[in-house]
Amino acid sequence: MTGGSAARKTGDDTFVFRIAPLRFTPFPIDLASMFPSPSLRGALLPLIVVLLLPLLGCAQEQGNTASNEDTDTASVDLSAPSPVTGSAADTIDSDVPFVESPQPVVNKMLELANVSENDVVYDLGSGDGRIPITAAREYGARGVGIEIKPHLVEKARKNAKNAGVSDRVEFRQGDLFEADLSEATVVSIYLLPTVNMELRPKLFRELKPGTRVVSHDFDMNEWEPDTTWESDGETVFLWTIPEEPPEFVNLDE
Ligand SMILES: C[S@@+](CC[C@H](N)C(=O)[O-])C[C@H]1O[C@@H](n2cnc3c(N)ncnc32)[C@H](O)[C@@H]1O
């Protein structure tokens, strides 16, 4: 999947739109079952609308003046032009659109992973950097963010500077599937079910036994979590890398 945009404003943790607009979608798609995450449903809806417009015979040229900043932070207005930008920064394909984990969910992810100053927290698909930055600022950990979108890497670096943790947080522009994860003691993800499944063998190949993995909203199929936390439509799963990979994992995938 490529493209997409944030579904809620940054600066506060209010969900700008979540389930309500989706209930009234005119399309015969059960988004709730396809995408159980309210956050990602919100982000994917504009993309689905854009894709379906031509099929409904109402395709039209839509001006696109959104900046990268807009795509990071703007709330989604269904009457507005597509927020998918055509700028150079957005021509790099990504597997998942940018949607922030709300700050209370970030806190819960780090709390469940029992993060301390001894940890190195890798956020795979780090967006605006909030998970590594919170890990450094609140728990004294070292944070590393891997992010494919250059403008988000820039933004995360600025956010780290503003938070006063640039010395303990690093953002690397690149594909999370190419990253070396071996030094991580905690890995956080907010991706999609298919991407989680694609990532799973890499986690078992590269992470040391005892490394904690936390995922916002999406599980890992047969890999049963140690803990599941749910509140207000948000879910966080926690796993620990075992001494031996389970039989259902094919490390060569
Ligand atoms: C749903 S957002 C999560 C952002 C952040 N982790 C959070 O929880 O707030 C997913 C992020 O992954 C990034 N991404 C998607 N595919 C990627 C890939 N293959 N490599 C690195 N980053 C990727 C997107 O650009 C986006 O910023």
The ligand as an SDF file (V2000), in Angstrom:
LIG
                    3D

 27 29  0  0  0  0  0  0  0  0999 V2000
    0.9270    4.0790   11.2000 C   0  0  0  0  0  0  0  0  0  0  0  0
    2.3810    5.0840   11.0940 S   0  0  0  0  0  0  0  0  0  0  0  0
    3.0550    4.8820   12.7460 C   0  0  0  0  0  0  0  0  0  0  0  0
    3.9160    6.0300   13.1980 C   0  0  0  0  0  0  0  0  0  0  0  0
    4.4880    5.8710   14.6060 C   0  0  0  0  0  0  0  0  0  0  0  0
    5.1790    4.6200   14.7530 N   0  0  0  0  0  0  0  0  0  0  0  0
    3.3940    5.9610   15.6340 C   0  0  0  0  0  0  0  0  0  0  0  0
    3.0020    4.9060   16.1560 O   0  0  0  0  0  0  0  0  0  0  0  0
    2.9220    7.0860   15.8900 O   0  0  0  0  0  0  0  0  0  0  0  0
    3.4170    4.0210   10.0920 C   0  0  0  0  0  0  0  0  0  0  0  0
    4.7020    4.6900    9.6440 C   0  0  0  0  0  0  0  0  0  0  0  0
    5.4890    3.7240    8.9760 O   0  0  0  0  0  0  0  0  0  0  0  0
    6.1460    4.3390    7.8840 C   0  0  0  0  0  0  0  0  0  0  0  0
    6.5010    3.2740    6.9400 N   0  0  0  0  0  0  0  0  0  0  0  0
    5.6600    2.5760    6.1460 C   0  0  0  0  0  0  0  0  0  0  0  0
    6.3220    1.6420    5.4520 N   0  0  0  0  0  0  0  0  0  0  0  0
    7.6220    1.7370    5.8510 C   0  0  0  0  0  0  0  0  0  0  0  0
    8.7900    1.0150    5.5060 C   0  0  0  0  0  0  0  0  0  0  0  0
    8.7790    0.0060    4.6260 N   0  0  0  0  0  0  0  0  0  0  0  0
    9.9540    1.3580    6.0970 N   0  0  0  0  0  0  0  0  0  0  0  0
    9.9980    2.3780    7.0060 C   0  0  0  0  0  0  0  0  0  0  0  0
    8.9080    3.0970    7.3590 N   0  0  0  0  0  0  0  0  0  0  0  0
    7.7310    2.7790    6.7950 C   0  0  0  0  0  0  0  0  0  0  0  0
    5.1150    5.3270    7.3630 C   0  0  0  0  0  0  0  0  0  0  0  0
    5.7090    6.3360    6.5690 O   0  0  0  0  0  0  0  0  0  0  0  0
    4.5110    5.8400    8.6740 C   0  0  0  0  0  0  0  0  0  0  0  0
    5.1960    6.9590    9.1450 O   0  0  0  0  0  0  0  0  0  0  0  0
  1  2  1  0
  2  3  1  0
  2 10  1  0
  3  4  1  0
  4  5  1  0
  5  6  1  0
  5  7  1  0
  7  8  2  0
  7  9  1  0
 10 11  1  0
 11 12  1  0
 11 26  1  0
 12 13  1  0
 13 14  1  0
 13 24  1  0
 14 15  1  0
 14 23  1  0
 15 16  2  0
 16 17  1  0
 17 18  1  0
 17 23  2  0
 18 19  1  0
 18 20  2  0
 20 21  1  0
 21 22  2  0
 22 23  1  0
 24 25  1  0
 24 26  1  0
 26 27  1  0
M  CHG  2   2   1   9  -1
M  END
$$$$
